[in-house]
Amino acid sequence: MLIQKATIDELEVVTELFDLYRVFYEQASDLNAAKEFLKERIVNEESVIFVALEDNEALGFVQLYPSFSSVSMKRSWVLNDLYVKKQARGKGVGENLINTALHFAKETGAKGVLLETGKENINAQRLYEKIGFVKETNYFYYYTV
């Protein structure tokens, strides 16, 4: 398995995975909008995407967004998206993608990596805890505009 940082050259394969990810979260498939969204992130360097490939097939991806801590005056990364195709699950793809993201965070001098997952996503929670993520007890608020 090869995990590489996605560039505009990998836009097509990442778009397919991103669309499947959105469908997993009960959004309507929209390949054109997904492609444009990812293209903007890549071209404007607003996110970092790693894609897992095996035998020229895309198996999964992880997308990180930068964030900053004023208190520590350091960058953090938000692991916003992680997706592995159904047929590749249970084979270490997700764990390898997360470990690649964590290595990248260390290389960039980040304070840490934050992620959020659904209460019912027990398999993901087990993986995160296995890797070393610690569940926080902070209250998060969101205001929809």
N, CA, C and O atoms as a GROMACS GRO file, in nm:
protein
  580
    1MET      N    1   0.084  -0.117   0.000
    1MET     CA    2   0.000   0.000   0.000
    1MET      C    3   0.089   0.124   0.000
    1MET      O    4   0.186   0.134   0.076
    2LEU      N    5   0.054   0.218  -0.085
    2LEU     CA    6   0.126   0.344  -0.096
    2LEU      C    7   0.034   0.455  -0.047
    2LEU      O    8  -0.081   0.465  -0.090
    3ILE      N    9   0.084   0.537   0.042
    3ILE     CA   10   0.009   0.654   0.086
    3ILE      C   11   0.088   0.776   0.043
    3ILE      O   12   0.205   0.792   0.077
    4GLN      N   13   0.022   0.863  -0.032
    4GLN     CA   14   0.090   0.982  -0.082
    4GLN      C   15   0.003   1.105  -0.064
    4GLN      O   16  -0.120   1.098  -0.056
    5LYS      N   17   0.071   1.218  -0.057
    5LYS     CA   18   0.002   1.346  -0.048
    5LYS      C   19  -0.063   1.372  -0.184
    5LYS      O   20   0.002   1.362  -0.288
    6ALA      N   21  -0.190   1.405  -0.181
    6ALA     CA   22  -0.263   1.430  -0.305
    6ALA      C   23  -0.230   1.567  -0.361
    6ALA      O   24  -0.220   1.665  -0.287
    7THR      N   25  -0.212   1.572  -0.490
    7THR     CA   26  -0.193   1.697  -0.563
    7THR      C   27  -0.307   1.706  -0.663
    7THR      O   28  -0.396   1.622  -0.665
    8ILE      N   29  -0.304   1.808  -0.745
    8ILE     CA   30  -0.406   1.823  -0.848
    8ILE      C   31  -0.407   1.702  -0.940
    8ILE      O   32  -0.510   1.672  -1.001
    9ASP      N   33  -0.295   1.630  -0.952
    9ASP     CA   34  -0.287   1.510  -1.036
    9ASP      C   35  -0.373   1.396  -0.984
    9ASP      O   36  -0.416   1.310  -1.061
   10GLU      N   37  -0.400   1.395  -0.853
   10GLU     CA   38  -0.482   1.289  -0.793
   10GLU      C   39  -0.627   1.333  -0.774
   10GLU      O   40  -0.704   1.264  -0.707
   11LEU      N   41  -0.663   1.446  -0.830
   11LEU     CA   42  -0.797   1.503  -0.809
   11LEU      C   43  -0.908   1.404  -0.843
   11LEU      O   44  -1.006   1.394  -0.769
   12GLU      N   45  -0.896   1.333  -0.953
   12GLU     CA   46  -1.002   1.240  -0.995
   12GLU      C   47  -1.023   1.128  -0.894
   12GLU      O   48  -1.137   1.100  -0.855
   13VAL      N   49  -0.914   1.064  -0.849
   13VAL     CA   50  -0.930   0.951  -0.756
   13VAL      C   51  -0.977   0.999  -0.619
   13VAL      O   52  -1.056   0.930  -0.554
   14VAL      N   53  -0.930   1.115  -0.576
   14VAL     CA   54  -0.973   1.167  -0.446
   14VAL      C   55  -1.120   1.210  -0.454
   14VAL      O   56  -1.194   1.195  -0.357
   15THR      N   57  -1.162   1.264  -0.567
   15THR     CA   58  -1.302   1.304  -0.585
   15THR      C   59  -1.395   1.185  -0.568
   15THR      O   60  -1.498   1.196  -0.502
   16GLU      N   61  -1.360   1.073  -0.628
   16GLU     CA   62  -1.443   0.953  -0.614
   16GLU      C   63  -1.457   0.913  -0.467
   16GLU      O   64  -1.567   0.886  -0.420
   17LEU      N   65  -1.345   0.911  -0.396
   17LEU     CA   66  -1.347   0.874  -0.254
   17LEU      C   67  -1.426   0.976  -0.172
   17LEU      O   68  -1.504   0.939  -0.084
   18PHE      N   69  -1.405   1.104  -0.200
   18PHE     CA   70  -1.473   1.211  -0.127
   18PHE      C   71  -1.624   1.202  -0.146
   18PHE      O   72  -1.700   1.223  -0.052
   19ASP      N   73  -1.666   1.171  -0.268
   19ASP     CA   74  -1.809   1.157  -0.295
   19ASP      C   75  -1.866   1.039  -0.218
   19ASP      O   76  -1.975   1.049  -0.161
   20LEU      N   77  -1.795   0.927  -0.215
   20LEU     CA   78  -1.839   0.811  -0.137
   20LEU      C   79  -1.848   0.844   0.011
   20LEU      O   80  -1.940   0.800   0.080
   21TYR      N   81  -1.752   0.921   0.060
   21TYR     CA   82  -1.750   0.966   0.199
   21TYR      C   83  -1.876   1.047   0.230
   21TYR      O   84  -1.940   1.025   0.333
   22ARG      N   85  -1.910   1.139   0.143
   22ARG     CA   86  -2.028   1.223   0.164
   22ARG      C   87  -2.156   1.140   0.160
   22ARG      O   88  -2.249   1.164   0.237
   23VAL      N   89  -2.161   1.042   0.071
   23VAL     CA   90  -2.277   0.953   0.063
   23VAL      C   91  -2.290   0.873   0.192
   23VAL      O   92  -2.401   0.850   0.241
   24PHE      N   93  -2.176   0.829   0.248
   24PHE     CA   94  -2.174   0.758   0.376
   24PHE      C   95  -2.242   0.843   0.484
   24PHE      O   96  -2.309   0.790   0.572
   25TYR      N   97  -2.224   0.975   0.477
   25TYR     CA   98  -2.286   1.067   0.571
   25TYR      C   99  -2.421   1.120   0.520
   25TYR      O  100  -2.464   1.230   0.555
   26GLU      N  101  -2.484   1.039   0.436
   26GLU     CA  102  -2.622   1.061   0.389
   26GLU      C  103  -2.641   1.190   0.309
   26GLU      O  104  -2.746   1.254   0.317
   27GLN      N  105  -2.539   1.226   0.233
   27GLN     CA  106  -2.550   1.338   0.140
   27GLN      C  107  -2.570   1.283   0.000
   27GLN      O  108  -2.524   1.173  -0.031
   28ALA      N  109  -2.635   1.358  -0.083
   28ALA     CA  110  -2.656   1.315  -0.222
   28ALA      C  111  -2.523   1.316  -0.297
   28ALA      O  112  -2.441   1.406  -0.278
   29SER      N  113  -2.503   1.217  -0.380
   29SER     CA  114  -2.383   1.212  -0.463
   29SER      C  115  -2.380   1.332  -0.557
   29SER      O  116  -2.482   1.365  -0.619
   30ASP      N  117  -2.265   1.396  -0.568
   30ASP     CA  118  -2.249   1.510  -0.658
   30ASP      C  119  -2.102   1.520  -0.694
   30ASP      O  120  -2.026   1.597  -0.634
   31LEU      N  121  -2.061   1.441  -0.792
   31LEU     CA  122  -1.921   1.434  -0.831
   31LEU      C  123  -1.866   1.568  -0.878
   31LEU      O  124  -1.752   1.602  -0.848
   32ASN      N  125  -1.945   1.644  -0.953
   32ASN     CA  126  -1.897   1.773  -1.004
   32ASN      C  127  -1.869   1.870  -0.891
   32ASN      O  128  -1.765   1.936  -0.890
   33ALA      N  129  -1.961   1.881  -0.796
   33ALA     CA  130  -1.941   1.972  -0.683
   33ALA      C  131  -1.826   1.924  -0.595
   33ALA      O  132  -1.747   2.004  -0.545
   34ALA      N  133  -1.817   1.793  -0.576
   34ALA     CA  134  -1.708   1.736  -0.496
   34ALA      C  135  -1.573   1.769  -0.559
   34ALA      O  136  -1.478   1.807  -0.490
   35LYS      N  137  -1.566   1.755  -0.690
   35LYS     CA  138  -1.441   1.784  -0.761
   35LYS      C  139  -1.403   1.931  -0.747
   35LYS      O  140  -1.286   1.962  -0.721
   36GLU      N  141  -1.498   2.020  -0.762
   36GLU     CA  142  -1.471   2.163  -0.750
   36GLU      C  143  -1.429   2.199  -0.608
   36GLU      O  144  -1.337   2.278  -0.587
   37PHE      N  145  -1.497   2.140  -0.509
   37PHE     CA  146  -1.464   2.166  -0.369
   37PHE      C  147  -1.319   2.125  -0.340
   37PHE      O  148  -1.243   2.202  -0.282
   38LEU      N  149  -1.283   2.004  -0.380
   38LEU     CA  150  -1.147   1.955  -0.355
   38LEU      C  151  -1.043   2.032  -0.436
   38LEU      O  152  -0.933   2.059  -0.386
   39LYS      N  153  -1.077   2.066  -0.557
   39LYS     CA  154  -0.984   2.143  -0.641
   39LYS      C  155  -0.950   2.276  -0.574
   39LYS      O  156  -0.833   2.316  -0.572
   40GLU      N  157  -1.050   2.343  -0.518
   40GLU     CA  158  -1.025   2.469  -0.447
   40GLU      C  159  -0.936   2.448  -0.326
   40GLU      O  160  -0.845   2.527  -0.301
   41ARG      N  161  -0.960   2.342  -0.251
   41ARG     CA  162  -0.877   2.314  -0.133
   41ARG      C  163  -0.732   2.290  -0.173
   41ARG      O  164  -0.640   2.342  -0.109
   42ILE      N  165  -0.711   2.213  -0.279
   42ILE     CA  166  -0.575   2.179  -0.322
   42ILE      C  167  -0.505   2.300  -0.382
   42ILE      O  168  -0.393   2.333  -0.343
   43VAL      N  169  -0.570   2.367  -0.476
   43VAL     CA  170  -0.509   2.481  -0.546
   43VAL      C  171  -0.478   2.594  -0.448
   43VAL      O  172  -0.372   2.657  -0.458
   44ASN      N  173  -0.568   2.621  -0.355
   44ASN     CA  174  -0.549   2.729  -0.259
   44ASN      C  175  -0.471   2.686  -0.135
   44ASN      O  176  -0.453   2.765  -0.042
   45GLU      N  177  -0.426   2.562  -0.134
   45GLU     CA  178  -0.351   2.505  -0.021
   45GLU      C  179  -0.424   2.526   0.111
   45GLU      O  180  -0.364   2.567   0.211
   46GLU      N  181  -0.554   2.498   0.110
   46GLU     CA  182  -0.638   2.514   0.228
   46GLU      C  183  -0.654   2.385   0.307
   46GLU      O  184  -0.705   2.387   0.419
   47SER      N  185  -0.610   2.276   0.251
   47SER     CA  186  -0.613   2.148   0.323
   47SER      C  187  -0.499   2.061   0.272
   47SER      O  188  -0.436   2.090   0.170
   48VAL      N  189  -0.475   1.954   0.346
   48VAL     CA  190  -0.377   1.854   0.306
   48VAL      C  191  -0.450   1.722   0.298
   48VAL      O  192  -0.519   1.682   0.392
   49ILE      N  193  -0.436   1.654   0.186
   49ILE     CA  194  -0.505   1.528   0.163
   49ILE      C  195  -0.401   1.420   0.136
   49ILE      O  196  -0.310   1.439   0.056
   50PHE      N  197  -0.417   1.308   0.204
   50PHE     CA  198  -0.337   1.190   0.176
   50PHE      C  199  -0.429   1.082   0.123
   50PHE      O  200  -0.540   1.064   0.173
   51VAL      N  201  -0.383   1.011   0.021
   51VAL     CA  202  -0.463   0.906  -0.041
   51VAL      C  203  -0.387   0.775  -0.034
   51VAL      O  204  -0.266   0.770  -0.055
   52ALA      N  205  -0.460   0.667  -0.004
   52ALA     CA  206  -0.402   0.533   0.002
   52ALA      C  207  -0.431   0.462  -0.130
   52ALA      O  208  -0.546   0.456  -0.175
   53LEU      N  209  -0.325   0.409  -0.191
   53LEU     CA  210  -0.337   0.341  -0.320
   53LEU      C  211  -0.276   0.202  -0.310
   53LEU      O  212  -0.177   0.180  -0.240
   54GLU      N  213  -0.336   0.108  -0.382
   54GLU     CA  214  -0.279  -0.026  -0.393
   54GLU      C  215  -0.312  -0.079  -0.531
   54GLU      O  216  -0.429  -0.083  -0.570
   55ASP      N  217  -0.211  -0.120  -0.604
   55ASP     CA  218  -0.229  -0.167  -0.742
   55ASP      C  219  -0.309  -0.067  -0.825
   55ASP      O  220  -0.401  -0.104  -0.897
   56ASN      N  221  -0.273   0.060  -0.814
   56ASN     CA  222  -0.338   0.171  -0.886
   56ASN      C  223  -0.483   0.192  -0.850
   56ASN      O  224  -0.554   0.262  -0.923
   57GLU      N  225  -0.531   0.132  -0.740
   57GLU     CA  226  -0.668   0.154  -0.695
   57GLU      C  227  -0.665   0.240  -0.569
   57GLU      O  228  -0.588   0.214  -0.476
   58ALA      N  229  -0.751   0.341  -0.567
   58ALA     CA  230  -0.762   0.426  -0.448
   58ALA      C  231  -0.846   0.354  -0.344
   58ALA      O  232  -0.959   0.311  -0.373
   59LEU      N  233  -0.791   0.339  -0.222
   59LEU     CA  234  -0.859   0.267  -0.116
   59LEU      C  235  -0.922   0.359  -0.013
   59LEU      O  236  -1.024   0.325   0.047
   60GLY      N  237  -0.862   0.475   0.009
   60GLY     CA  238  -0.913   0.566   0.110
   60GLY      C  239  -0.837   0.696   0.110
   60GLY      O  240  -0.737   0.712   0.039
   61PHE      N  241  -0.885   0.790   0.191
   61PHE     CA  242  -0.819   0.920   0.201
   61PHE      C  243  -0.841   0.979   0.339
   61PHE      O  244  -0.932   0.938   0.412
   62VAL      N  245  -0.758   1.073   0.374
   62VAL     CA  246  -0.774   1.154   0.494
   62VAL      C  247  -0.748   1.299   0.454
   62VAL      O  248  -0.658   1.328   0.375
   63GLN      N  249  -0.828   1.390   0.509
   63GLN     CA  250  -0.812   1.532   0.478
   63GLN      C  251  -0.795   1.610   0.608
   63GLN      O  252  -0.873   1.595   0.703
   64LEU      N  253  -0.693   1.692   0.611
   64LEU     CA  254  -0.660   1.774   0.727
   64LEU      C  255  -0.678   1.922   0.693
   64LEU      O  256  -0.644   1.967   0.584
   65TYR      N  257  -0.732   1.995   0.790
   65TYR     CA  258  -0.743   2.140   0.778
   65TYR      C  259  -0.658   2.204   0.887
   65TYR      O  260  -0.654   2.154   1.000
   66PRO      N  261  -0.591   2.314   0.857
   66PRO     CA  262  -0.512   2.381   0.961
   66PRO      C  263  -0.600   2.459   1.058
   66PRO      O  264  -0.705   2.511   1.021
   67SER      N  265  -0.554   2.464   1.180
   67SER     CA  266  -0.614   2.545   1.284
   67SER      C  267  -0.500   2.599   1.368
   67SER      O  268  -0.387   2.553   1.355
   68PHE      N  269  -0.528   2.694   1.454
   68PHE     CA  270  -0.422   2.754   1.534
   68PHE      C  271  -0.469   2.772   1.677
   68PHE      O  272  -0.586   2.800   1.702
   69SER      N  273  -0.377   2.757   1.770
   69SER     CA  274  -0.402   2.781   1.911
   69SER      C  275  -0.335   2.912   1.950
   69SER      O  276  -0.213   2.924   1.944
   70SER      N  277  -0.415   3.008   1.990
   70SER     CA  278  -0.360   3.135   2.035
   70SER      C  279  -0.285   3.119   2.166
   70SER      O  280  -0.182   3.183   2.187
   71VAL      N  281  -0.335   3.034   2.253
   71VAL     CA  282  -0.274   3.016   2.384
   71VAL      C  283  -0.134   2.957   2.371
   71VAL      O  284  -0.039   3.007   2.432
   72SER      N  285  -0.120   2.851   2.290
   72SER     CA  286   0.012   2.789   2.275
   72SER      C  287   0.092   2.849   2.160
   72SER      O  288   0.210   2.821   2.143
   73MET      N  289   0.025   2.933   2.080
   73MET     CA  290   0.088   2.995   1.963
   73MET      C  291   0.145   2.889   1.869
   73MET      O  292   0.257   2.903   1.819
   74LYS      N  293   0.067   2.783   1.846
   74LYS     CA  294   0.108   2.675   1.757
   74LYS      C  295  -0.007   2.636   1.666
   74LYS      O  296  -0.124   2.662   1.693
   75ARG      N  297   0.031   2.573   1.558
   75ARG     CA  298  -0.066   2.517   1.464
   75ARG      C  299  -0.118   2.386   1.520
   75ARG      O  300  -0.046   2.314   1.590
   76SER      N  301  -0.241   2.357   1.490
   76SER     CA  302  -0.300   2.225   1.512
   76SER      C  303  -0.360   2.184   1.379
   76SER      O  304  -0.380   2.267   1.290
   77TRP      N  305  -0.389   2.058   1.365
   77TRP     CA  306  -0.456   2.010   1.244
   77TRP      C  307  -0.588   1.947   1.284
   77TRP      O  308  -0.597   1.878   1.385
   78VAL      N  309  -0.690   1.972   1.204
   78VAL     CA  310  -0.820   1.910   1.223
   78VAL      C  311  -0.831   1.797   1.122
   78VAL      O  312  -0.833   1.820   1.001
   79LEU      N  313  -0.837   1.675   1.174
   79LEU     CA  314  -0.859   1.560   1.087
   79LEU      C  315  -1.009   1.558   1.060
   79LEU      O  316  -1.088   1.501   1.137
   80ASN      N  317  -1.047   1.621   0.951
   80ASN     CA  318  -1.188   1.645   0.922
   80ASN      C  319  -1.253   1.530   0.849
   80ASN      O  320  -1.370   1.499   0.873
   81ASP      N  321  -1.181   1.466   0.760
   81ASP     CA  322  -1.239   1.361   0.676
   81ASP      C  323  -1.148   1.239   0.674
   81ASP      O  324  -1.027   1.250   0.653
   82LEU      N  325  -1.208   1.123   0.695
   82LEU     CA  326  -1.138   0.995   0.681
   82LEU      C  327  -1.236   0.899   0.620
   82LEU      O  328  -1.348   0.882   0.669
   83TYR      N  329  -1.195   0.835   0.511
   83TYR     CA  330  -1.284   0.739   0.446
   83TYR      C  331  -1.201   0.626   0.386
   83TYR      O  332  -1.096   0.648   0.325
   84VAL      N  333  -1.251   0.505   0.406
   84VAL     CA  334  -1.192   0.385   0.345
   84VAL      C  335  -1.304   0.310   0.275
   84VAL      O  336  -1.411   0.289   0.333
   85LYS      N  337  -1.281   0.270   0.149
   85LYS     CA  338  -1.381   0.194   0.075
   85LYS      C  339  -1.419   0.068   0.153
   85LYS      O  340  -1.336   0.010   0.222
   86LYS      N  341  -1.543   0.027   0.140
   86LYS     CA  342  -1.595  -0.090   0.214
   86LYS      C  343  -1.505  -0.212   0.198
   86LYS      O  344  -1.473  -0.279   0.296
   87GLN      N  345  -1.465  -0.242   0.075
   87GLN     CA  346  -1.387  -0.363   0.049
   87GLN      C  347  -1.246  -0.357   0.106
   87GLN      O  348  -1.178  -0.459   0.113
   88ALA      N  349  -1.202  -0.239   0.148
   88ALA     CA  350  -1.067  -0.225   0.203
   88ALA      C  351  -1.067  -0.211   0.355
   88ALA      O  352  -0.960  -0.202   0.416
   89ARG      N  353  -1.183  -0.208   0.415
   89ARG     CA  354  -1.192  -0.190   0.561
   89ARG      C  355  -1.141  -0.314   0.634
   89ARG      O  356  -1.154  -0.427   0.586
   90GLY      N  357  -1.083  -0.291   0.751
   90GLY     CA  358  -1.030  -0.400   0.832
   90GLY      C  359  -0.893  -0.448   0.788
   90GLY      O  360  -0.844  -0.549   0.837
   91LYS      N  361  -0.831  -0.376   0.695
   91LYS     CA  362  -0.701  -0.414   0.641
   91LYS      C  363  -0.590  -0.315   0.678
   91LYS      O  364  -0.480  -0.322   0.623
   92GLY      N  365  -0.619  -0.224   0.769
   92GLY     CA  366  -0.517  -0.130   0.814
   92GLY      C  367  -0.507  -0.002   0.734
   92GLY      O  368  -0.418   0.079   0.760
   93VAL      N  369  -0.595   0.017   0.638
   93VAL     CA  370  -0.588   0.137   0.554
   93VAL      C  371  -0.614   0.262   0.637
   93VAL      O  372  -0.538   0.359   0.630
   94GLY      N  373  -0.721   0.261   0.714
   94GLY     CA  374  -0.754   0.376   0.798
   94GLY      C  375  -0.644   0.408   0.897
   94GLY      O  376  -0.608   0.524   0.915
   95GLU      N  377  -0.591   0.305   0.961
   95GLU     CA  378  -0.483   0.325   1.058
   95GLU      C  379  -0.360   0.383   0.991
   95GLU      O  380  -0.295   0.472   1.046
   96ASN      N  381  -0.326   0.334   0.873
   96ASN     CA  382  -0.210   0.388   0.801
   96ASN      C  383  -0.232   0.533   0.759
   96ASN      O  384  -0.140   0.614   0.764
   97LEU      N  385  -0.353   0.566   0.717
   97LEU     CA  386  -0.383   0.704   0.680
   97LEU      C  387  -0.372   0.797   0.801
   97LEU      O  388  -0.314   0.906   0.792
   98ILE      N  389  -0.426   0.754   0.914
   98ILE     CA  390  -0.418   0.836   1.035
   98ILE      C  391  -0.273   0.852   1.079
   98ILE      O  392  -0.231   0.962   1.115
   99ASN      N  393  -0.198   0.744   1.078
   99ASN     CA  394  -0.057   0.753   1.118
   99ASN      C  395   0.022   0.845   1.025
   99ASN      O  396   0.112   0.916   1.070
  100THR      N  397  -0.011   0.844   0.898
  100THR     CA  398   0.053   0.937   0.804
  100THR      C  399   0.017   1.080   0.840
  100THR      O  400   0.102   1.169   0.837
  101ALA      N  401  -0.110   1.104   0.874
  101ALA     CA  402  -0.153   1.238   0.914
  101ALA      C  403  -0.081   1.283   1.041
  101ALA      O  404  -0.040   1.398   1.052
  102LEU      N  405  -0.066   1.192   1.137
  102LEU     CA  406   0.003   1.226   1.262
  102LEU      C  407   0.150   1.255   1.237
  102LEU      O  408   0.207   1.347   1.298
  103HIS      N  409   0.213   1.178   1.150
  103HIS     CA  410   0.353   1.203   1.115
  103HIS      C  411   0.366   1.341   1.049
  103HIS      O  412   0.459   1.416   1.080
  104PHE      N  413   0.274   1.373   0.960
  104PHE     CA  414   0.274   1.503   0.895
  104PHE      C  415   0.259   1.615   0.998
  104PHE      O  416   0.328   1.717   0.990
  105ALA      N  417   0.170   1.595   1.096
  105ALA     CA  418   0.149   1.696   1.201
  105ALA      C  419   0.278   1.720   1.278
  105ALA      O  420   0.313   1.834   1.309
  106LYS      N  421   0.349   1.612   1.310
  106LYS     CA  422   0.477   1.626   1.382
  106LYS      C  423   0.579   1.699   1.296
  106LYS      O  424   0.651   1.786   1.344
  107GLU      N  425   0.585   1.662   1.167
  107GLU     CA  426   0.679   1.728   1.075
  107GLU      C  427   0.655   1.878   1.065
  107GLU      O  428   0.749   1.955   1.045
  108THR      N  429   0.530   1.921   1.078
  108THR     CA  430   0.498   2.063   1.064
  108THR      C  431   0.501   2.136   1.198
  108THR      O  432   0.464   2.253   1.205
  109GLY      N  433   0.547   2.068   1.303
  109GLY     CA  434   0.561   2.132   1.433
  109GLY      C  435   0.428   2.161   1.502
  109GLY      O  436   0.420   2.250   1.587
  110ALA      N  437   0.325   2.087   1.465
  110ALA     CA  438   0.192   2.112   1.521
  110ALA      C  439   0.184   2.070   1.667
  110ALA      O  440   0.258   1.984   1.714
  111LYS      N  441   0.092   2.132   1.736
  111LYS     CA  442   0.064   2.098   1.875
  111LYS      C  443  -0.008   1.963   1.883
  111LYS      O  444   0.016   1.885   1.975
  112GLY      N  445  -0.095   1.936   1.788
  112GLY     CA  446  -0.171   1.812   1.791
  112GLY      C  447  -0.269   1.802   1.676
  112GLY      O  448  -0.270   1.885   1.585
  113VAL      N  449  -0.352   1.698   1.684
  113VAL     CA  450  -0.453   1.672   1.583
  113VAL      C  451  -0.586   1.651   1.654
  113VAL      O  452  -0.596   1.574   1.750
  114LEU      N  453  -0.687   1.720   1.607
  114LEU     CA  454  -0.821   1.713   1.661
  114LEU      C  455  -0.911   1.642   1.562
  114LEU      O  456  -0.899   1.663   1.441
  115LEU      N  457  -1.001   1.558   1.611
  115LEU     CA  458  -1.101   1.498   1.523
  115LEU      C  459  -1.231   1.484   1.598
  115LEU      O  460  -1.235   1.491   1.721
  116GLU      N  461  -1.336   1.465   1.522
  116GLU     CA  462  -1.470   1.447   1.577
  116GLU      C  463  -1.533   1.331   1.502
  116GLU      O  464  -1.514   1.316   1.382
  117THR      N  465  -1.608   1.249   1.574
  117THR     CA  466  -1.680   1.141   1.508
  117THR      C  467  -1.816   1.125   1.574
  117THR      O  468  -1.840   1.175   1.683
  118GLY      N  469  -1.903   1.054   1.505
  118GLY     CA  470  -2.037   1.031   1.557
  118GLY      C  471  -2.037   0.940   1.679
  118GLY      O  472  -1.953   0.850   1.692
  119LYS      N  473  -2.131   0.964   1.768
  119LYS     CA  474  -2.145   0.885   1.890
  119LYS      C  475  -2.163   0.737   1.858
  119LYS      O  476  -2.117   0.650   1.933
  120GLU      N  477  -2.230   0.708   1.748
  120GLU     CA  478  -2.260   0.570   1.710
  120GLU      C  479  -2.147   0.503   1.630
  120GLU      O  480  -2.155   0.383   1.603
  121ASN      N  481  -2.046   0.577   1.592
  121ASN     CA  482  -1.937   0.522   1.510
  121ASN      C  483  -1.834   0.453   1.600
  121ASN      O  484  -1.721   0.500   1.615
  122ILE      N  485  -1.874   0.342   1.658
  122ILE     CA  486  -1.793   0.270   1.757
  122ILE      C  487  -1.662   0.217   1.695
  122ILE      O  488  -1.557   0.224   1.760
  123ASN      N  489  -1.668   0.166   1.574
  123ASN     CA  490  -1.546   0.113   1.510
  123ASN      C  491  -1.440   0.221   1.496
  123ASN      O  492  -1.322   0.197   1.522
  124ALA      N  493  -1.481   0.341   1.453
  124ALA     CA  494  -1.386   0.451   1.439
  124ALA      C  495  -1.332   0.491   1.576
  124ALA      O  496  -1.212   0.517   1.590
  125GLN      N  497  -1.419   0.496   1.676
  125GLN     CA  498  -1.374   0.533   1.811
  125GLN      C  499  -1.269   0.435   1.863
  125GLN      O  500  -1.170   0.476   1.924
  126ARG      N  501  -1.290   0.308   1.838
  126ARG     CA  502  -1.191   0.207   1.881
  126ARG      C  503  -1.057   0.230   1.813
  126ARG      O  504  -0.951   0.221   1.876
  127LEU      N  505  -1.062   0.258   1.683
  127LEU     CA  506  -0.938   0.283   1.609
  127LEU      C  507  -0.866   0.406   1.664
  127LEU      O  508  -0.746   0.402   1.686
  128TYR      N  509  -0.939   0.515   1.684
  128TYR     CA  510  -0.878   0.638   1.734
  128TYR      C  511  -0.812   0.615   1.870
  128TYR      O  512  -0.700   0.661   1.895
  129GLU      N  513  -0.882   0.545   1.957
  129GLU     CA  514  -0.828   0.519   2.090
  129GLU      C  515  -0.708   0.424   2.084
  129GLU      O  516  -0.613   0.439   2.160
  130LYS      N  517  -0.713   0.327   1.993
  130LYS     CA  518  -0.600   0.236   1.975
  130LYS      C  519  -0.475   0.313   1.935
  130LYS      O  520  -0.365   0.283   1.982
  131ILE      N  521  -0.491   0.412   1.848
  131ILE     CA  522  -0.379   0.491   1.798
  131ILE      C  523  -0.325   0.585   1.907
  131ILE      O  524  -0.208   0.622   1.906
  132GLY      N  525  -0.413   0.624   2.001
  132GLY     CA  526  -0.367   0.712   2.108
  132GLY      C  527  -0.446   0.840   2.125
  132GLY      O  528  -0.412   0.922   2.210
  133PHE      N  529  -0.549   0.859   2.046
  133PHE     CA  530  -0.636   0.975   2.065
  133PHE      C  531  -0.707   0.960   2.198
  133PHE      O  532  -0.742   0.850   2.239
  134VAL      N  533  -0.728   1.073   2.265
  134VAL     CA  534  -0.795   1.075   2.395
  134VAL      C  535  -0.926   1.151   2.379
  134VAL      O  536  -0.929   1.263   2.328
  135LYS      N  537  -1.036   1.088   2.425
  135LYS     CA  538  -1.166   1.154   2.417
  135LYS      C  539  -1.170   1.269   2.517
  135LYS      O  540  -1.142   1.251   2.635
  136GLU      N  541  -1.204   1.387   2.468
  136GLU     CA  542  -1.212   1.504   2.553
  136GLU      C  543  -1.354   1.520   2.608
  136GLU      O  544  -1.449   1.463   2.556
  137THR      N  545  -1.364   1.598   2.713
  137THR     CA  546  -1.495   1.621   2.774
  137THR      C  547  -1.540   1.766   2.758
  137THR      O  548  -1.633   1.810   2.825
  138ASN      N  549  -1.474   1.838   2.668
  138ASN     CA  550  -1.511   1.978   2.644
  138ASN      C  551  -1.651   1.986   2.584
  138ASN      O  552  -1.698   1.892   2.521
  139TYR      N  553  -1.713   2.098   2.605
  139TYR     CA  554  -1.841   2.125   2.541
  139TYR      C  555  -1.813   2.200   2.411
  139TYR      O  556  -1.741   2.300   2.410
  140PHE      N  557  -1.870   2.152   2.305
  140PHE     CA  558  -1.855   2.218   2.177
  140PHE      C  559  -1.989   2.278   2.139
  140PHE      O  560  -2.093   2.215   2.158
  141TYR      N  561  -1.986   2.397   2.086
  141TYR     CA  562  -2.106   2.466   2.042
  141TYR      C  563  -2.093   2.498   1.894
  141TYR      O  564  -1.982   2.516   1.843
  142TYR      N  565  -2.205   2.505   1.827
  142TYR     CA  566  -2.205   2.536   1.685
  142TYR      C  567  -2.322   2.627   1.656
  142TYR      O  568  -2.433   2.604   1.704
  143TYR      N  569  -2.298   2.730   1.577
  143TYR     CA  570  -2.402   2.823   1.539
  143TYR      C  571  -2.418   2.816   1.387
  143TYR      O  572  -2.326   2.847   1.312
  144THR      N  573  -2.534   2.774   1.342
  144THR     CA  574  -2.560   2.763   1.198
  144THR      C  575  -2.601   2.899   1.143
  144THR      O  576  -2.692   2.964   1.195
  145VAL      N  577  -2.532   2.942   1.038
  145VAL     CA  578  -2.562   3.071   0.975
  145VAL      C  579  -2.659   3.052   0.861
  145VAL      O  580  -2.696   3.148   0.794
   0.00000   0.00000   0.00000
